[in-house]
Amino acid sequence: MKSSFLIALILFGNFISKAQKKQLPIYKKASAPIEVRVKDLLKRMTVLDKCKQLDIWHAKTDLSKPDILEKTLVALGDTVKNGIGFLQFEVEMNNTQYAARFNAVQKYFVEHTRL
């Protein structure tokens, strides 16, 4: 009886532990107040993450195309593996072109970097 209780307790503890690990970080919760999200994100950022926010990347190609984006980022290697701070594209683009390029790069870094 005691061993059954002990096993059940261990399994329950393991379940709770896994459930807690799957919780979305506060900074990713759109419903949380901005100030709280920013504080949570800043706590999680390393010095390198924070330094990368100062980095400006002047992309010379149309990064809204996934294959070109992937090839460009692979060619840059470690330079951008932890993300970038700001993108600057050609000046002569309309809002739709800007949005497509920024969104493609942002999506890539959200899916491929730690934060």
Number of C-alpha atoms within 10 A of each C-alpha: 6 7 8 9 10 11 12 12 12 12 12 12 12 12 11 11 11 11 10 10 9 8 8 9 13 17 20 13 12 9 9 12 11 13 10 13 18 15 12 15 15 14 9 14 13 10 9 10 17 13 12 17 12 11 14 12 13 11 14 10 13 17 21 17 13 14 9 13 19 14 12 16 16 13 11 11 10 10 12 17 14 14 22 20 14 13 14 12 17 11 7 8 10 8 8 8 14 17 12 15 21 17 13 16 20 15 11 16 16 11 9 12 11 12 15
